Amino acid sequence: MSSRPFNFSAGPAALPEAVLQQVAGEMLDWHGSGMSVMEMSHRGREFTEIAETAERDLRELLQVPSHFRILFMQGGGLAENAIVPMNLAGRQGLGKVDAVVSGSWSKKSAQEARRYADVQIAADSGPGGYRSLPSPSSWQLRRDAAYVHICSNETIDGLEFHELPDLLALGSEAPLVVDCSSHVLSRTIDWSRVGLAFAGAQKNIGPAGLTLVFVREDLLGHAMAICPSAFDYKTVAEANSMYNTPPTFGIYVAGLVFQWLKAFRHGEQSGVAAIEQRNIEKAALLYAALDASSVFETRVAAECRSRMNVPFYLRGAYDTPQLNESFLNGAKARNLLQLKGHKSVGGMRASIYNAMPLEGVQALVAYLKDFEAQYG
Ligand SMILES: *Cc1c(COP(=O)(O)O)cnc(C)c1O
């Protein structure tokens, strides 16, 4: 077992230690090329192999159908909030976007899309404090919307869609756009319900700077005239993500994470099915400890709880600045890092992405119990 601390950062987040070690070993000389991956031409033979392998492994891991293109882009999730409407909102000249607001990230997405489209909020769980997801049967969807946007895992508020909505069954033929930044590769995806999915890499995939876009082929080629060429999905797809220089080092590290995931085993399973099972167990262990606690609490409805991001708070009279600080200081002393909650909601947050081993969650649970014994 490693002596590195357990890192609960929401992002940029922990990477598998085996991947970091491989990166360190290959830093000065990748596979006898005499070059670091950072020093290679993105069009050279070596990097072409790295990028093609990464894409193939990702397609295999998530079983991405052949009528979807996988793009390696820059700009992160927030840039996609503009890039998506610039590419999709103008389809058939409609300019209408239906947005489901279920937390801080989807709220931001809807606000940004307003700069490019006529945005209607299909549902908003903000008035309830983002403690549950708005039920799809209640969504106000327009027949002629260019797309419907959701965030399938709300990183700050700790809510996750455990099933993607079936828009056709809800009477909408619009493609579903999914911001899956903070849980991509933590579980399987039902592509039949998706038009486009995007994810910044720095939560569950690799270093910051790389953005993954999965886009159905029929959605390419509708960009608005104002869309920068480097952000036009058709241009990027036609150039195999090499229209501009892609984030080469990020793609390389992500590729190693994909190989780590392919080799991941859990019982009879491997790959994403195996990590999903492990993620279910990790989350169950942590939520069970919080539910049993008289000092800590979670605030999200049980059926919407995220397996990846677990915000938790000191209860009632315990929720003082001093005790919050004691908790975080004590965590650090035990090698449990970056448990402070997002500044907009306070409290604590444990992000338990793929790279967090079960032992990390067990160590956190042991600390919760000890803390409760000391202060409860
Ligand atoms: C982190 C995050 C983003 C923002 O990513 P940036 O790379 O900072 O632009 C967007 N959406 C979700 C769900 C996130 O977790």
The ligand as an SDF file (V2000), in Angstrom:
LIG
                    3D

 15 15  0  0  0  0  0  0  0  0999 V2000
  -15.8320   21.1660  -12.9890 C   0  0  0  0  0  0  0  0  0  0  0  0
  -17.0840   21.1800  -13.7990 C   0  0  0  0  0  0  0  0  0  0  0  0
  -17.2720   22.0770  -14.8560 C   0  0  0  0  0  0  0  0  0  0  0  0
  -16.2910   23.1670  -15.1990 C   0  0  0  0  0  0  0  0  0  0  0  0
  -15.1390   22.7550  -15.7290 O   0  0  0  0  0  0  0  0  0  0  0  0
  -14.0040   23.8050  -16.1550 P   0  0  0  0  0  0  0  0  0  0  0  0
  -12.9960   22.8950  -16.7290 O   0  0  0  0  0  0  0  0  0  0  0  0
  -13.5460   24.5160  -14.9350 O   0  0  0  0  0  0  0  0  0  0  0  0
  -14.5800   24.7190  -17.1640 O   0  0  0  0  0  0  0  0  0  0  0  0
  -18.4540   21.9940  -15.5670 C   0  0  0  0  0  0  0  0  0  0  0  0
  -19.4020   21.0960  -15.2580 N   0  0  0  0  0  0  0  0  0  0  0  0
  -19.2630   20.2330  -14.2330 C   0  0  0  0  0  0  0  0  0  0  0  0
  -20.3480   19.2660  -13.9340 C   0  0  0  0  0  0  0  0  0  0  0  0
  -18.0980   20.2580  -13.4740 C   0  0  0  0  0  0  0  0  0  0  0  0
  -17.9700   19.3980  -12.4480 O   0  0  0  0  0  0  0  0  0  0  0  0
  1  2  1  0
  2  3  1  0
  2 14  2  0
  3  4  1  0
  3 10  2  0
  4  5  1  0
  5  6  1  0
  6  7  2  0
  6  8  1  0
  6  9  1  0
 10 11  1  0
 11 12  2  0
 12 13  1  0
 12 14  1  0
 14 15  1  0
M  END
$$$$
